């Protein structure tokens, strides 16, 4: 039986998710964005040079347009992705989380609040849409019930040594990055001083902070 090093419960606000995702993008995408900006910038400069030498040069204007447009998209896309993520999360049910850390792994449980008013409204809409026949209504209600039961908890397990983990800390939160594709946020407002200290010690001991 595994010995539990720390078990914490917490939730996340949209502002915290936005800040955490922004830090995630900065850590793993900023270098790439800078490199591509330099490449597109060179194309832009070449286009300007061509136009200066020959104002009738169509390819010069084409390079200027492409260079400027690609530079804009390179920096606008992460902002757009972040906004889309927050808009999507704002319309979803409230979630809470539990993380339990063992010597060899981290287990993260997502708990969906299936009793939220928003879900009740969605269930009512599904029921109303299914009122064509009694059989359809029964099947729809069973499907909704089964879906609710299945989505109550989702458990993700990550293992030290096999999964790539990196952690970060600022004045508001701890962040855990897994395999350069997943981000988990631990708001300090949800953690006691002892839990913060223990989490920091574990991340430092595992050489991921």
C-alpha positions as CSV (number, residue, x, y, z in Angstrom):
1,X,0.0,0.0,0.0
2,X,1.3,3.4,-1.0
3,X,2.1,5.9,1.7
4,X,0.4,9.3,1.1
5,X,2.8,12.3,1.4
6,X,0.1,14.9,1.0
7,X,-3.6,15.2,0.2
8,X,-5.2,18.5,-0.7
9,X,-8.6,19.7,-1.9
10,X,-9.1,22.9,-3.9
11,X,-10.9,24.7,-6.6
12,X,-9.9,27.2,-9.3
13,X,-11.3,30.6,-10.3
14,X,-11.3,31.7,-14.0
15,X,-8.7,34.4,-13.3
16,X,-6.4,31.8,-11.8
17,X,-6.9,29.5,-14.8
18,X,-6.2,32.4,-17.1
19,X,-3.0,33.3,-15.3
20,X,-1.8,29.7,-15.0
21,X,-2.4,29.0,-18.7
22,X,-0.6,32.3,-19.6
23,X,2.5,31.1,-17.6
24,X,2.2,27.7,-19.3
25,X,2.2,29.4,-22.8
26,X,5.2,31.6,-21.8
27,X,7.2,28.6,-20.6
28,X,6.7,26.3,-23.6
29,X,5.7,28.6,-26.4
30,X,7.5,31.9,-26.0
31,X,10.9,30.7,-27.4
32,X,9.1,29.3,-30.4
33,X,7.2,32.5,-30.9
34,X,10.4,34.6,-30.8
35,X,12.2,32.3,-33.3
36,X,9.3,32.5,-35.8
37,X,9.0,36.3,-35.3
38,X,12.7,36.7,-36.2
39,X,12.1,34.6,-39.4
40,X,9.0,36.5,-40.4
41,X,10.7,39.8,-39.5
42,X,13.5,38.9,-41.9
43,X,10.9,38.4,-44.7
44,X,9.3,41.7,-43.7
45,X,12.7,43.5,-43.9
46,X,13.5,41.9,-47.3
47,X,10.1,43.1,-48.6
48,X,10.7,46.6,-47.4
49,X,14.1,46.6,-49.1
50,X,12.6,45.4,-52.4
51,X,9.9,48.1,-52.3
52,X,12.5,50.8,-51.6
53,X,14.6,49.7,-54.5
54,X,11.6,49.3,-56.8
55,X,8.2,50.7,-55.7
56,X,6.6,48.7,-58.4
57,X,7.9,45.3,-57.1
58,X,4.8,43.2,-56.3
59,X,6.8,40.6,-54.5
60,X,8.1,43.2,-52.1
61,X,4.6,44.2,-51.1
62,X,3.7,40.5,-50.8
63,X,6.6,39.8,-48.4
64,X,5.7,42.8,-46.3
65,X,2.1,41.7,-46.1
66,X,3.0,38.1,-45.3
67,X,5.7,39.0,-42.8
68,X,3.5,41.5,-40.9
69,X,0.5,39.2,-40.9
70,X,2.4,36.2,-39.7
71,X,4.0,38.2,-36.9
72,X,0.6,39.4,-35.8
73,X,-0.9,35.9,-35.8
74,X,2.1,34.5,-34.0
75,X,1.4,36.7,-31.0
76,X,-2.3,37.0,-31.3
77,X,-3.1,33.2,-31.5
78,X,-2.0,32.4,-27.9
79,X,-4.2,35.2,-26.6
80,X,-7.2,34.0,-28.7
81,X,-6.6,30.4,-27.5
82,X,-6.6,31.6,-23.9
83,X,-9.8,33.6,-24.3
84,X,-11.5,30.7,-26.0
85,X,-10.5,28.4,-23.2
86,X,-11.9,30.7,-20.5
87,X,-15.1,31.3,-22.4
88,X,-15.6,27.5,-22.6
89,X,-14.8,27.0,-19.0
90,X,-17.2,29.8,-17.9
91,X,-20.1,27.9,-19.4
92,X,-19.3,24.5,-17.8
93,X,-20.3,23.1,-14.4
94,X,-18.3,24.0,-11.3
95,X,-15.4,21.6,-10.6
96,X,-13.4,20.9,-7.5
97,X,-10.2,18.9,-7.3
98,X,-8.3,16.6,-5.0
99,X,-4.6,15.8,-5.4
100,X,-2.8,13.1,-3.4
101,X,0.9,12.7,-3.7
102,X,2.7,9.5,-3.1
103,X,6.4,8.7,-3.2
104,X,6.2,7.5,-6.8
105,X,3.1,9.2,-8.3
106,X,0.6,12.0,-8.2
107,X,-3.1,11.3,-8.3
108,X,-5.4,14.1,-9.4
109,X,-9.2,13.8,-9.1
110,X,-11.6,16.1,-10.9
111,X,-15.0,16.3,-9.2
112,X,-17.8,17.7,-11.3
113,X,-20.7,19.4,-9.6
114,X,-23.6,17.6,-11.2
115,X,-26.2,19.4,-9.1
116,X,-25.5,22.9,-10.6
117,X,-28.3,24.9,-11.9
118,X,-26.8,25.0,-15.3
119,X,-26.8,21.3,-15.6
120,X,-30.4,21.2,-14.5
121,X,-31.3,23.6,-17.3
122,X,-29.5,21.5,-19.8
123,X,-31.3,18.4,-18.6
124,X,-34.7,20.2,-18.9
125,X,-33.9,21.2,-22.4
126,X,-32.9,17.6,-23.3
127,X,-36.1,16.3,-21.7
128,X,-38.3,18.8,-23.5
129,X,-36.7,17.9,-26.8
130,X,-37.4,14.2,-26.2
131,X,-41.1,14.5,-25.5
132,X,-42.2,13.1,-28.9
133,X,-42.9,9.7,-27.4
134,X,-42.8,8.2,-23.9
135,X,-40.2,5.7,-25.0
136,X,-37.9,8.4,-26.3
137,X,-38.3,10.3,-23.0
138,X,-37.3,7.3,-20.9
139,X,-34.3,6.6,-23.1
140,X,-33.2,10.2,-22.9
141,X,-33.6,10.4,-19.2
142,X,-31.6,7.2,-18.7
143,X,-28.8,8.5,-21.0
144,X,-28.7,11.8,-19.1
145,X,-28.5,9.9,-15.8
146,X,-25.8,7.6,-17.0
147,X,-23.8,10.5,-18.4
148,X,-24.0,12.3,-15.1
149,X,-22.9,9.3,-13.1
150,X,-19.9,8.7,-15.4
151,X,-18.8,12.4,-15.3
152,X,-18.9,12.8,-11.5
153,X,-15.1,12.1,-11.0
154,X,-12.1,11.8,-13.3
155,X,-8.9,10.5,-12.0
156,X,-5.5,11.1,-13.6
157,X,-2.3,9.4,-12.4
158,X,1.2,10.7,-13.2
159,X,4.4,8.9,-12.2
160,X,7.7,10.5,-11.2
161,X,10.4,9.4,-13.5
162,X,8.2,8.3,-16.4
163,X,6.1,11.4,-16.9
164,X,7.9,14.6,-17.5
165,X,6.9,17.0,-14.7
166,X,7.9,20.6,-14.0
167,X,6.6,22.9,-11.3
168,X,6.5,26.6,-10.8
169,X,5.5,28.8,-7.9
170,X,4.5,32.5,-7.6
171,X,2.8,34.5,-4.9
172,X,-0.7,33.2,-5.9
173,X,-0.3,29.6,-6.9
174,X,1.7,26.5,-7.5
175,X,1.7,25.1,-11.1
176,X,2.4,21.6,-12.2
177,X,3.2,21.0,-15.9
178,X,3.0,17.4,-17.1
179,X,4.5,16.2,-20.4
180,X,4.6,19.8,-21.7
181,X,0.9,19.5,-22.6
182,X,-1.1,19.5,-19.3
183,X,-1.3,22.1,-16.6
184,X,-2.5,21.8,-13.0
185,X,-3.0,24.8,-10.8
186,X,-2.9,24.8,-7.0
187,X,-4.2,28.2,-5.7
188,X,-2.5,29.2,-2.4
189,X,-5.8,30.6,-1.2
190,X,-7.1,27.0,-0.9
191,X,-4.0,25.7,0.9
192,X,-2.9,26.1,4.5
193,X,0.6,27.3,5.3
194,X,1.5,23.7,6.2
195,X,0.2,22.4,2.9
196,X,2.1,25.0,1.0
197,X,5.3,24.1,2.8
198,X,4.8,20.4,2.2
199,X,3.9,20.8,-1.5
200,X,7.0,23.0,-2.0
201,X,9.2,20.4,-0.2
202,X,7.9,17.5,-2.3
203,X,8.3,19.4,-5.6
204,X,11.8,20.4,-4.5
205,X,12.7,16.9,-3.4
206,X,11.5,15.5,-6.7
207,X,13.7,18.1,-8.5
208,X,10.8,19.5,-10.5
209,X,10.6,23.0,-8.8
